[in-house]
Amino acid sequence: MRSRYAVSVAIRPPGRADPKFGLSELALILLLLLLFLLVVVLGIKELPELTRSAGKAARIFKGDAKALRNDER
């Protein structure tokens, strides 16, 4: 009698180990590295102004995109 649950086995070529980090862990490490580099290059005092400017730009972009969608209707 066959089981109703299928079992799958991943087969890797010989000599290849499992990766230590998944994609999400790698993305987190890269994000932290980028933040560290920003602090080193810009200084800790410039980061709040940079994030404020990025937030304003995102709000303007969002408003313009919404206006374009409304114009198409």
DSSP file (Angstrom, degrees, kcal/mol; ACC not computed):
  #  RESIDUE AA STRUCTURE BP1 BP2  ACC     N-H-->O    O-->H-N    N-H-->O    O-->H-N    TCO  KAPPA ALPHA  PHI   PSI    X-CA   Y-CA   Z-CA
    1    1 A M              0   0    0      0, 0.0     2,-0.3     0, 0.0     0, 0.0   0.000 360.0 360.0 360.0 132.5    0.0    0.0    0.0
    2    2 A R        -     0   0    0      1,-0.1     2,-0.2     2,-0.0     0, 0.0  -0.599 360.0-116.7 -86.6 144.6    1.4    3.4   -1.0
    3    3 A S        -     0   0    0     -2,-0.3    -1,-0.1     2,-0.1     0, 0.0  -0.493  13.9-136.2 -73.9 147.3    1.5    6.3    1.4
    4    4 A R  S    S+     0   0    0     -2,-0.2     2,-0.5     2,-0.1    -1,-0.1   0.521  86.1  79.9 -84.4  -2.4   -0.6    9.2    0.5
    5    5 A Y  S    S-     0   0    0      2,-0.0     2,-0.3     0, 0.0    -2,-0.1  -0.912  76.9-140.4-105.3 125.6    2.2   11.6    1.4
    6    6 A A        -     0   0    0     -2,-0.5     2,-0.5     2,-0.0    -2,-0.1  -0.619   8.5-149.9 -85.4 142.8    5.0   12.0   -1.1
    7    7 A V        -     0   0    0     -2,-0.3     2,-0.4     2,-0.0    -2,-0.0  -0.955  11.4-166.0-112.8 125.3    8.5   12.2    0.1
    8    8 A S        -     0   0    0     -2,-0.5     2,-0.5     2,-0.0    -2,-0.0  -0.909   2.1-161.9-113.4 142.2   11.0   14.3   -1.9
    9    9 A V        -     0   0    0     -2,-0.4     2,-0.5     2,-0.0    -2,-0.0  -0.982  14.8-136.5-123.6 127.5   14.7   14.1   -1.5
   10   10 A A        -     0   0    0     -2,-0.5     2,-0.6     1,-0.0    -2,-0.0  -0.714  18.2-154.3 -83.5 127.8   17.0   16.8   -2.9
   11   11 A I        -     0   0    0     -2,-0.5    -2,-0.0     0, 0.0    -1,-0.0  -0.912  10.7-169.2-107.2 123.1   20.0   15.3   -4.5
   12   12 A R        -     0   0    0     -2,-0.6     3,-0.1     4,-0.1     6,-0.0  -0.795  31.4 -99.9-106.7 150.4   23.2   17.5   -4.6
   13   13 A P    >   -     0   0    0      0, 0.0     3,-1.5     0, 0.0    -1,-0.1  -0.363  54.9 -88.1 -61.9 149.8   26.3   16.8   -6.6
   14   14 A P  T 3  S+     0   0    0      0, 0.0     3,-0.1     0, 0.0     0, 0.0  -0.315 111.8  26.9 -61.9 142.3   29.1   15.2   -4.5
   15   15 A G  T 3  S+     0   0    0      1,-0.2     2,-0.6    -3,-0.1     0, 0.0   0.353  89.9 116.3  90.2  -5.5   31.4   17.7   -2.8
   16   16 A R    <   -     0   0    0     -3,-1.5    -1,-0.2     3,-0.0     2,-0.1  -0.867  50.7-155.6-101.0 123.0   28.8   20.5   -2.6
   17   17 A A        -     0   0    0     -2,-0.6     3,-0.1     1,-0.1     0, 0.0  -0.459  29.9 -87.7 -89.9 164.5   27.9   21.4    1.0
   18   18 A D        -     0   0    0     -2,-0.1    -1,-0.1     1,-0.1     2,-0.1  -0.447  52.2-102.9 -65.6 142.9   24.7   23.1    2.1
   19   19 A P        -     0   0    0      0, 0.0    -1,-0.1     0, 0.0     3,-0.0  -0.438  20.7-141.3 -67.8 144.8   24.9   26.9    1.9
   20   20 A K  S    S+     0   0    0      1,-0.1     2,-0.4    -2,-0.1    -2,-0.0   0.838  84.5  41.1 -75.4 -31.7   25.4   28.5    5.3
   21   21 A F  S    S-     0   0    0      4,-0.0    -1,-0.1     3,-0.0     2,-0.1  -0.926  72.6-144.3-120.8 140.9   23.1   31.4    4.6
   22   22 A G     >  -     0   0    0     -2,-0.4     4,-2.0     1,-0.1     5,-0.2  -0.312  41.0 -92.8 -85.6-179.1   19.8   31.5    2.8
   23   23 A L  H  > S+     0   0    0      1,-0.2     4,-2.3     2,-0.2     5,-0.2   0.873 124.4  51.9 -66.2 -38.0   18.7   34.4    0.6
   24   24 A S  H  > S+     0   0    0      2,-0.2     4,-2.0     1,-0.2    -1,-0.2   0.888 110.1  48.4 -69.1 -37.5   17.0   36.3    3.4
   25   25 A E  H  > S+     0   0    0      2,-0.2     4,-2.2     1,-0.2    -1,-0.2   0.890 111.7  50.4 -67.3 -38.3   20.0   36.1    5.7
   26   26 A L  H  X S+     0   0    0     -4,-2.0     4,-2.4     2,-0.2    -2,-0.2   0.902 109.3  51.0 -65.9 -40.9   22.2   37.3    2.9
   27   27 A A  H  X S+     0   0    0     -4,-2.3     4,-2.3     2,-0.2    -1,-0.2   0.895 110.1  50.1 -63.3 -39.8   19.9   40.2    2.2
   28   28 A L  H  X S+     0   0    0     -4,-2.0     4,-2.4     2,-0.2    -2,-0.2   0.908 110.7  48.9 -65.3 -42.3   19.9   41.2    5.9
   29   29 A I  H  X S+     0   0    0     -4,-2.2     4,-2.3     1,-0.2    -2,-0.2   0.914 112.3  48.3 -63.9 -42.5   23.7   41.1    6.0
   30   30 A L  H  X S+     0   0    0     -4,-2.4     4,-2.4     2,-0.2    -2,-0.2   0.883 110.4  51.9 -66.3 -37.6   24.0   43.2    2.9
   31   31 A L  H  X S+     0   0    0     -4,-2.3     4,-2.3     2,-0.2    -2,-0.2   0.918 111.1  47.0 -63.7 -43.9   21.5   45.7    4.3
   32   32 A L  H  X S+     0   0    0     -4,-2.4     4,-2.4     2,-0.2    -2,-0.2   0.888 111.8  51.1 -65.1 -38.8   23.5   46.0    7.5
   33   33 A L  H  X S+     0   0    0     -4,-2.3     4,-2.4     2,-0.2    -2,-0.2   0.910 110.2  49.5 -63.9 -42.4   26.7   46.4    5.5
   34   34 A L  H  X S+     0   0    0     -4,-2.4     4,-2.3     2,-0.2    -2,-0.2   0.911 110.8  49.7 -63.2 -42.6   25.1   49.2    3.4
   35   35 A L  H  X S+     0   0    0     -4,-2.3     4,-2.1     2,-0.2    -2,-0.2   0.911 110.7  50.3 -62.3 -42.6   23.9   51.0    6.5
   36   36 A F  H  X S+     0   0    0     -4,-2.4     4,-2.2     1,-0.2    -2,-0.2   0.917 110.4  49.4 -61.2 -44.3   27.4   50.7    8.1
   37   37 A L  H  X S+     0   0    0     -4,-2.4     4,-2.8     1,-0.2     5,-0.3   0.880 109.0  52.7 -64.4 -37.7   28.9   52.1    4.9
   38   38 A L  H  X>S+     0   0    0     -4,-2.3     4,-2.8     2,-0.2     5,-0.7   0.905 109.5  49.0 -63.1 -41.0   26.4   55.0    4.9
   39   39 A V  H  X5S+     0   0    0     -4,-2.1     4,-1.4     3,-0.2    -2,-0.2   0.906 114.0  46.2 -64.5 -41.1   27.3   55.9    8.5
   40   40 A V  H  <5S+     0   0    0     -4,-2.2    -2,-0.2    -5,-0.2    -1,-0.2   0.924 119.9  38.3 -68.0 -44.2   31.0   55.8    7.6
   41   41 A V  H  <5S+     0   0    0     -4,-2.8    -2,-0.2    -5,-0.2    -3,-0.2   0.941 130.4  25.5 -75.2 -48.0   30.8   57.9    4.5
   42   42 A L  H  <5S-     0   0    0     -4,-2.8     4,-0.2    -5,-0.3    -3,-0.2   0.761 103.8-124.1 -90.9 -26.3   28.1   60.4    5.5
   43   43 A G    >X< -     0   0    0     -4,-1.4     4,-0.7    -5,-0.7     3,-0.7  -0.021  28.9 -84.2  92.0 155.4   28.5   60.5    9.2
   44   44 A I  T 34 S+     0   0    0      1,-0.2     3,-0.2     2,-0.2    -1,-0.1   0.765 124.1  59.1 -69.8 -25.4   25.8   59.9   11.8
   45   45 A K  T 34 S+     0   0    0      1,-0.2     4,-0.5     2,-0.1    -1,-0.2   0.764 102.3  52.8 -76.7 -24.2   24.5   63.5   11.7
   46   46 A E  T <> S+     0   0    0     -3,-0.7     4,-2.1    -4,-0.2    -1,-0.2   0.699  89.9  77.8 -84.4 -19.8   23.7   63.3    8.0
   47   47 A L  H  X S+     0   0    0     -4,-0.7     4,-2.6    -3,-0.2     5,-0.2   0.894  90.0  51.9 -62.8 -43.3   21.5   60.2    8.1
   48   48 A P  H  > S+     0   0    0      0, 0.0     4,-2.2     0, 0.0    -1,-0.2   0.913 112.1  47.3 -60.4 -39.9   18.4   61.8    9.5
   49   49 A E  H  > S+     0   0    0     -4,-0.5     4,-2.3     2,-0.2    -2,-0.2   0.897 111.5  51.4 -65.9 -38.9   18.4   64.5    6.8
   50   50 A L  H  X S+     0   0    0     -4,-2.1     4,-2.2     2,-0.2    -1,-0.2   0.914 111.4  46.3 -63.7 -43.6   19.0   61.8    4.2
   51   51 A T  H  X S+     0   0    0     -4,-2.6     4,-2.3     2,-0.2    -1,-0.2   0.871 111.0  53.0 -69.0 -35.4   16.0   59.7    5.4
   52   52 A R  H  X S+     0   0    0     -4,-2.2     4,-2.4    -5,-0.2    -2,-0.2   0.931 110.7  47.3 -62.0 -44.9   13.8   62.8    5.6
   53   53 A S  H  X S+     0   0    0     -4,-2.3     4,-2.3     1,-0.2    -2,-0.2   0.898 111.5  50.2 -63.9 -40.7   14.6   63.7    2.0
   54   54 A A  H  X S+     0   0    0     -4,-2.2     4,-2.2     2,-0.2    -1,-0.2   0.890 110.4  50.6 -65.5 -38.9   14.0   60.1    0.8
   55   55 A G  H  X S+     0   0    0     -4,-2.3     4,-2.3     2,-0.2    -2,-0.2   0.906 110.4  48.9 -64.8 -42.2   10.6   60.1    2.6
   56   56 A K  H  X S+     0   0    0     -4,-2.4     4,-2.4     1,-0.2    -2,-0.2   0.920 111.5  49.6 -62.8 -43.5    9.6   63.4    1.0
   57   57 A A  H  X S+     0   0    0     -4,-2.3     4,-2.5     1,-0.2    -2,-0.2   0.894 110.5  50.2 -62.6 -40.1   10.6   62.1   -2.4
   58   58 A A  H  X S+     0   0    0     -4,-2.2     4,-2.5     2,-0.2    -1,-0.2   0.899 110.8  49.1 -65.9 -40.4    8.6   58.9   -1.9
   59   59 A R  H  X S+     0   0    0     -4,-2.3     4,-2.4     2,-0.2    -2,-0.2   0.906 112.2  48.2 -65.7 -40.8    5.5   60.9   -0.9
   60   60 A I  H  X S+     0   0    0     -4,-2.4     4,-2.5     2,-0.2    -2,-0.2   0.928 113.0  48.2 -63.7 -45.0    5.8   63.2   -3.9
   61   61 A F  H  X S+     0   0    0     -4,-2.5     4,-2.5     1,-0.2    -2,-0.2   0.913 111.8  49.5 -61.4 -43.6    6.3   60.1   -6.2
   62   62 A K  H  X S+     0   0    0     -4,-2.5     4,-2.2     1,-0.2    -1,-0.2   0.909 111.8  48.6 -63.2 -42.9    3.3   58.4   -4.6
   63   63 A G  H  X S+     0   0    0     -4,-2.4     4,-2.2     2,-0.2    -2,-0.2   0.905 112.3  47.9 -64.6 -41.5    1.1   61.5   -5.0
   64   64 A D  H  X S+     0   0    0     -4,-2.5     4,-2.2     2,-0.2    -2,-0.2   0.886 111.2  50.6 -66.4 -39.2    2.1   61.9   -8.7
   65   65 A A  H  X S+     0   0    0     -4,-2.5     4,-2.1     2,-0.2    -1,-0.2   0.896 110.7  49.5 -64.9 -39.4    1.5   58.3   -9.5
   66   66 A K  H  X S+     0   0    0     -4,-2.2     4,-2.1     2,-0.2    -2,-0.2   0.902 109.9  51.2 -65.8 -40.5   -2.0   58.5   -7.9
   67   67 A A  H  X S+     0   0    0     -4,-2.2     4,-2.0     1,-0.2    -2,-0.2   0.894 109.2  50.8 -64.0 -39.9   -2.7   61.6   -9.9
   68   68 A L  H  X S+     0   0    0     -4,-2.2     4,-1.5     2,-0.2    -1,-0.2   0.900 109.3  50.7 -64.1 -40.7   -1.7   59.9  -13.1
   69   69 A R  H  X S+     0   0    0     -4,-2.1     4,-0.8     1,-0.2    -2,-0.2   0.903 111.2  48.6 -63.3 -39.9   -4.0   56.9  -12.3
   70   70 A N  H  < S+     0   0    0     -4,-2.1     3,-0.4     1,-0.2    -1,-0.2   0.842 108.1  54.6 -69.5 -32.5   -6.9   59.3  -11.7
   71   71 A D  H  < S+     0   0    0     -4,-2.0    -1,-0.2     1,-0.2    -2,-0.2   0.821 102.4  57.8 -68.7 -30.6   -6.2   61.1  -15.0
   72   72 A E  H  <        0   0    0     -4,-1.5    -1,-0.2     1,-0.3    -2,-0.2   0.747 360.0 360.0 -71.9 -23.3   -6.4   57.8  -16.9
   73   73 A R     <        0   0    0     -4,-0.8    -1,-0.3    -3,-0.4    -2,-0.2   0.472 360.0 360.0 -81.3 360.0   -9.9   57.1  -15.7
